[in-house]
Amino acid sequence: MARHKTETAKQAALRQHGTLNTRPQDVRHPLFQGSDFFDPDDLLQVKYEMLRQVHADNRPVSQAAHEFGFSRPSFHQANSTFEKAGLAGLVPLKRGPRSGHKLTPEVMAFLVAKRESEPSLSFVQLAAIVKDDFDVQVHPRSIERQLLREKKPR
């Protein structure tokens, strides 16, 4: 039976902040072997050291990427975001949509008008109407949140 390693407090904190390296076993660079300071679980530190090896120590990109557990395209992506945003650019972005992408301005205008003409309609009913009229499946809570956002004075 496989044994699961228990997560340390530091690993839990890294996971919470989105910077836990999911593949620490791929980090082969000697700095990260048996060191108390260099931690292969810390994705931000691993990426930074990979970039530093190339820029400060003039290591080849392919070699540095391999030793730090990344591909060459991943190195270039990290390098690009680091150049644009500094250290903060190395923090992975949240995945998924950033907003209610199904609730286009056209759909929202329709919902606002429908809500004004028939205030008794529930969000569940509004979601069903959007599905019928626009062929878009939207959760009733998404409609509710977006309508509340549009009511707020800016």
N, C-alpha and C positions, 0 to 999 in steps of 0.2 A: 504494500500500500504506500502511496506517495505521501511524503511528509510536507506539510506546508510551513514555510518560514513565517513566524509571526512578525507583523509590521511594527517597526520601531516608532517612537514618537516623531522623530525627524521625518521618516518616510510618510507618516500620516499627514504631517504638516505640508510636505512637498506635494502629496496627492491633493490636498485641499486647495492648494494654490495653482494646481495644474502643471507643476514642474517636476513631477516624479518620472524618472526615466523608466519606461516600461521594459527596457532591454539592457539593464546594467551589465549583464553577463557578456554583452558584445563589446564593452569598453576594454580594450587590450593594452592601452598605453601604460607604460611603467609607473607614471605618476599616480595612477589610480589603483595600483596593486598594493594592498596592505597599508595604505596611508590613512591617518586619522583626519587629515585636512581635505584631501581630494576624495570626493565621494561619487562613485559611479551612479548612484541613485539620483543625484542632483543634475537634472537635465540642463539647467542653465549653466552650471559650472562646466559640465562636459562640453557643451557647445562653445562656450567662451574659450576654453583651453584649446579646442580644436582650431578655432579661428586664430588664436594667439600663436599656435605652432606654425601655421602657414605664414602669417604676417610678420611675426617677430623672429622666428627661428628659421624662416625660409624653407620649411618642409614642403614637399610636393602635396598638392591637394588630395590626390588619390590615396597617398600613404596616410596622411592625417585623418582623412575621412574613415578609412578602414580601421585605424587604431582606436578611433573614438566611437566606432559602431554605427557610422553613417555612410550613406552613399554620396557620390560626388554631387548629384543634383541637390541632395539635402544640404551639403556644405554650401553650395552656391546660394541656396534659398536663405540659409541662416546668415551668410555673409551679407546678402542684400538687405535683409531686414535690420541687421546690426548697423550697417552704414546709414540707413534711413532713420532709425529710432534709438540707436545705442543699445545698451544692455536690455532695456525694456522690449526691444524688438525680438529678443531671443525667447521671450515667454510665449508659449503656444497660445494661439487665439482659440476662443470657444468655437466649437463646431456647430453647424446648423444655421438656420435662418436667423437674421438679426432683428427681424420685425415681422409683422403680420403681412407676409408677402401675398397671401391670397386675397386680402382685403384691399384691393386696388382703390384708387380714388373714385372710379366709376361705381364699384360695389358699395363703397361707403356713402357716396351721394345717394344711391338708391336706398340704402338702409336708413339714412337720416330722414329722407322723404317718407319712407314707409312708416317709420316710427312716429313721425309728426302726424301723418294722416290716420294712423291706427295705433294710438299709444298703448292699447291693451295687449298688443302682440308680445308674447314672451320671446326670450332670446332663442329658445328651442324652435319656436315657430319661424322666427326670422332666419335661422340657419336653414330650415327646410325650404323657405322661399328662395334663398340664395342658391341652394342646390338645384331647385327647379328652374329658376330664371337664368342662372349663370353657369350651371353645371360645375359648381365648385363646392367641395365638401369643406365646411368651416365649422369649428367647434363653437357652440353657443357662448362659451366663456370668452373666446377670442373676440367675438362680436361685442360682448358686454364691455370688455376692457377697452377696445378701440373707440366705442361710443363715449365712454367716460373720458378718454384722452381728448377727444374732439370737443367735449363740453368745457374743459378746463381753459380758463383765460390764459393767453400767452403773453 
